């Protein structure tokens, strides 16, 4: 038999053919199938005479049949037989490698002419190349059919699993799963049957891969300074991604996902660019604040102002999609473009004719009269139109750039804490039903806790960062805690940074408890160190403990206020700020 890998021939139901979404991919698959069948039919046949004996009469008959003709012998074997020994010796291992890499054995037909440069040999090679032509065409047709088969299965799977079409990352994960499932089925000698069966299998595989990738991605997000525990990650990946054939393939797959979803720029450069954009916003705010001094003489100033502020990750995703890796210098032109699209400040002068009553007295009669006198009333309308960077991205990015932007936004570039403190936890708020709290001996502040719990559901952190004094959104977990303390009548502690403000305040006041502290009170602060580098990354407010877990209210937990809980020995708990009420 020939050495070509035949692709499965898919069969489609009438319902599938009538589906508008599948019409085009099915048509492409059927055309590719026809081309592949035609190419297979053009492979030379050899005549085989078979003798058949009738079991009843014992009569012998013969008939002529046709079988696929074997490909001509490999070029390597021919070269070894015909070429001089001293010419073959240096090429032998190279020829083997090249032959193994080509599953149809056709590309190696171009190399041996370098070993034996005789006219006779070239004539033979030309003849052999001619004989291999139908095999080459058949192999090419099968490769094209494979692409068409994978695409139609992908489209079918999207219909049955619409959740995978929600973002580019999900689509990419699903397509990779389909390719792996297809290859595995072909390797096992299976046929695809119909698209409904195949799509069902690939959809299941896609869901499995997505779950495992998300789990691994969550691990990475907790380790923002890179893979400090690369060996641990590799082992976890090998155990989780059991749908792959080997640990090396697992590592390669998860690595491709992570590298394709991670910000490609250096952290210091990204922070510098973020600071530059924040400076532009601060300058805009200052311009608005000084309008009345920079444009004096108006009777009235009317303001219609949109919000000034941005999500740092939206800006980073935008720049990464457009520039890939960027520096502070290379990003300036794009910063200006984004800023101009995000903010439009317009000053419009308006003149109204108004009337005022003027009284005059006749000097001769001393009679007093009043009349309405017109005058010009000057108004300066100050209007700031603003929009989020996500809206800017949808307006000016190309479709390809928009897909990458969406991937970076979903993953936060695998650096969720790059621009400040917070929690990467995207899960929902926990239910406290049935939890029995164990009171310690220290007095707490239940009223403060109830106030904090009423904030659950807030997204974006306004008004907490605004109350603190920031003109735009910052990583706001510490601002939330400080706001709650202020609402409870405490002017201190007041901090916006966990490590450089919050922890030092509690420690310097002798109000610090390390992880494992067993006399917690409602209203205490809890600090977290996600990557275990000794630096506090996040802070929340203690609700209480049931003896084994500590329950919290946290701001900026996935950019929202949530109720969460942790084992009292959870290693990422850095310690507690102990409040005195």
Order of alpha helices (4+ residues) and beta strands (2+ residues): alpha-alpha-beta-beta-alpha-alpha-alpha-alpha-alpha-alpha-alpha-alpha-alpha-alpha-beta-alpha-alpha-beta-beta-alpha-alpha-alpha-alpha-alpha-alpha-beta-beta-beta-beta-beta-beta
